[in-house]
Amino acid sequence: MVNPIGDAPIFLSLTRRYSQAAQEILARKIAAYGFALLAVSFLFGSEILSFFGITLTVIQITGGLIVASTGWSLLNQQVAASSGEQATDTLEDALQHAFYPLTLPITVGPGCISIAITLGAHLRHQAGSGFEHGYPRHFLAALLGMFLLCLLVWVCYGNASRLVRMLGTSGTNIVTRLSAFILMAIGVQIIWNGLRTYDCGLCLDHGQERILSADAVRSVPRRPIEQRPTPDAGSDSCPEVLFWEICL
């Protein structure tokens, strides 16, 4: 889910080389991009995945890889700076990073996209008739909630510079490293969730195949294979015996 307060230190660690004005513009852009991404995933996500033949499990694993790699790059940010790589601090450079990685996958990650797609598909099939209980009302309520959440992202990210003044240089470095480590752990967790979902799907498919095989065996007709004649009176033979077999 979107966590504006928890993601604010990560936003700060990625944008602290920019000016306060650039950070405020970035916060507004991220909020707008985040709402657009959630709305598109909510309204058309299932159709887009069906068109390209992509499953939610693949989205989770791919997004987890991106999140984990972003956290790893943040953990090694000081090493990269010492090797002579100089980052520009212009507004144009800041706007180039507004969508990736600040909006996707930092703010709106694969978990958010998966939830939005699932919720949209559920409402599309479960909504009743009429405006009060039907399709438009549920979708408008969900879009309003997404808008308010992205508005909170704008407020939290726009005031991230105050956190720098409160923490100081040492505190900011500590928060940056901890945020990078947590971000990498979140990425690994998303990958693990996707792999576990895939494994559960394989187990369910295998179980269904076994059930279908057992049902097929039970439904096979049976027929007599041998019928012995009735023995004569006074004979020591057993009475008539009817043998059956299962035709497999």
N, C-alpha and C positions, 0 to 999 in steps of 0.2 A: 504493500500500500504506500501511498505518498505520505512522507513524513517531513513536513517543512521544517519543524524545529530540529529534528535530528539531522537533517541534511544541510542545515545552515553552516556548521563547521566545515563540511566537505566543500560547499560552495566557496567558503572563505579561503580554504587552502588552495583552491584552483584559481582564484581571482584576486589574491592579495597583491599581485604586482600591478593591478590596474588602479586607477584613481577611484575616488568615491562616486563621482558622477558616472563613470563607466560601469561601476557595480550596480548602481541604481537602474541604469538602462538595461543591463543584463538581467536584472531581476524582473523587470517588466516584460522583456522578451521571453524569458524562460516561462513565466506564468502564461503568456499567450500561446507559446508553442506547446506547453503542457496541456492546456485545455483543448487545443486543436487535436493533439495526438490521442487524448482520452476520448474525445467525442467521435473521432473517426473510427477508433477501435471499437467503441460502444455501438455505433450505428452500422458500420460496414465491415467489422473485423472478421466475422465468420465467413462472409462472402469472399473477402480477399484471400483468406487462408484456403478456402475451397478452390478458388480459381488457380492458385499456385500449387495446390497440393501439399500444403504445409500443415503440420499438426502443432498444437499448443506445447507439446513436449519439446519439439525442436526449437520453438521460440524461447522457452525457458532455458534450455541448454546454451543456445547461442547468446542470449542476453546475459546469462551468468558468466560466460567467458569474457564478454566485453567488460562487465562490472569488475571481475577479478583482475583483468589486465589493467584497468584504470587504477585500481587500488595499488597494484604492484608498481606502476609508474610513479604514483605519489610517494610510496615508500622510498623509492630511489631518486627522488627529485633533487636532493642535495648533491648526489653523485653526478647526476647529469649536468648540474650547474657548475660544478667544479671542473668538469671536462672542457669547459669553454663555450658551452651552448648558451647564447644570450637570447632571452625571450623578449619580444617587443611588448610594449605596454600601450599601444595605440588603441583607439576606440574601434578601428576597423578590425584589428586582430581579435579584440574582445567579442565583437559581433560574429566573427567567423566561428567561434566556439560556443555560441549561444544555444544552438540546437544539439550539436554533438561536441563534447560529451555532457554538457551541463544540463540539458533537458533530457536527452536519451543517452545513456541509461541512468544518470545520477538521480534526477528528480522523478521521472516517470520511467520505471524500470520494467523488465519483462513480467514481473509479478503483477504490476498494475495493468499492463496490457492484457494479460491473461484473464484477470478478473473482469475487466471491462468487456472483453469479447464474450466471456461466459454469461455475464449479466445481460448483455444485449440479446444473446440467443435465447436465454431463458424468458425474458420479458416478451420477446417476439412470439414465442409459442404459448405462453401462459396468459397473456392479456385477454380480457373478455371484451364484450361488445359495449359500445357506448363511450362517451368521452370521460365520464367520471371513473369508470372501471376498466377502460380499455387502453389501447395502444398509445395515444397521444399523452394522456395524463402521466403514465408511468415513465415514459421517456423524457418528458419535460422535467419531472421531479428529479430524475437521475442527472440530467444535464445541469440543472440548477445546483445540485450538490457538487458536481465537478467544478463548476464555476467558482463556488465559494471556497473550495479547497485550493484552487489555483490562485485565488485572491490572497489566501493565507500564505501561499508560497511567495508571492510578491512582497508581502509585508515582512516576512522573516528574512528573506534574502536581501531586501533593501536595507535592513538595519544590521547587516552582518558586520559593518565597519565598527559599530559600537562594541561588538564583542572583542575586536582587536584592542581597542583602548582599555577595556576592562581587564583583559588577560595580560597585556604586555607582550614583549618579544618572546620570552621564555614560555609563557603560557600558550601563546599562539603556536609555537613550534610543537609543544606537547600535544595540543588539540589536533594539529595537522597530522602528526604521526599516528595518533590513536584513531582519528577518522579514517586515515588511509588503511590501517589494519582492519578496522571494522568493515570498511567497504570491500576489501578483498575477501573477508570472511562471508559477507553477504553474497558475493558472487559465487563462492564455492558452495554455499548453502543452496542457492538457486539451481546450480548445476546438479547437486545431489538430489534435490526434489524432482527435477526433470528425469534423471536416471531412475529414481525409485518409481515414478509414475509409469515410465516405459516398462520397467520390470514387472510391475503389477498388471499392466495390460497384457504382457506376454503370458503371465500365469493364468489370467482369466481366459485368454484365448485357448490355452492348452487344456484348461479344465472343461471348457465348452466342447472341445473336440472329443475329449474322453467321454463326456456325457452323451454326445451324439452317437459315438461308436457303441456304447452300451445299449442305447435305445434301439439302434439298428439290429443288434444281436437279438434283443428280446422280441423284435417284430418279425423275425424270420419264421415262416410257416413250418409246421411239423407234419410228418407223414409216416404211416406205418411202413416198415421195410420187410416184415416177415410175419406171416400168420400160419401157424401150424394147425393141421386138422385135429378135430376132436377125437381123442382116443376112444377105442372100443370099450364097451362095458366090461368091467372086470380087469382091465389092464392096469398095470402098476404105474403107468405114465401119469404125469401131472395134468391138470385140466388145461384148457386152451390158454395160451400165453400170447399176448400181443406186444411186440417189440416196437419201440419208437426211437427215432433218432432226430437230432436237430440238424437241419440242413444249413450248413455254414458255407 
